[in-house]
Amino acid sequence: MIKTISTYFNDFVHLFFPHNCEGCGNDVLENDTLLCAECFLKLPETGFIQQPGNPVENIFYGRIKVEAAAGAYYFTKDSLLQHLIVQLKYKGNKDVGLYLGKLLGYELSQSERFNNIDAIIPLPLNKRKEKKRGYNQAAVIADGIAEIWQKPILKNCVERLIFTETQTHKDRISRWQTMENVFAVTDKTSLENKHILLIDDIVTTGATLEACGAKILEVPGTKLSILTVAYTI
């Protein structure tokens, strides 16, 4: 079989600029994806995007009014998903965030539960932390979502005023106390009468998302939904 010029060119590019699966290192994958088919199938989907009354929605029940909420994948220690989140948050790998965002975008485009969203807001980082990291991982995920599910992203309407240390080892009450008065709405006009989808990478106790969401809901006419890549079991 005679190879096409395109095939030769792709082989040449792959030789000098190898593109390997982020999960297993396999080099048999398309250039526009980060996981091979086998690793992609290992991502533990929750099904929550399509499921009302799921465990993520239950986190916020009685705390703030949420129209719909979901985490797309189960997060467990030493898993492929943990590796991807670490790459995004601590290794400077923005491609992972865009990829995960695109996966969420495909799911959202198939879900009637989220079809009334007017705009996306990535959970803001404090400017000090964002400068240190170089970017806001939630904003990168939101960019990936918007490539597939074309909703406007509002990146400067809510601000994180206070630098907070990691919340990973704190319980729900401690997290909530830490997050009081951390967020402020800086552009109420852009939020008025809109259904906002608040985006983050992981939901555990939900305290940070709750604190930010509560500020959004103070704006007249707003509705709130929440979506994260991962839900911690």
Order of alpha helices (4+ residues) and beta strands (2+ residues): alpha-alpha-alpha-beta-alpha-alpha-beta-alpha-alpha-beta-alpha-beta-alpha-beta-alpha-beta
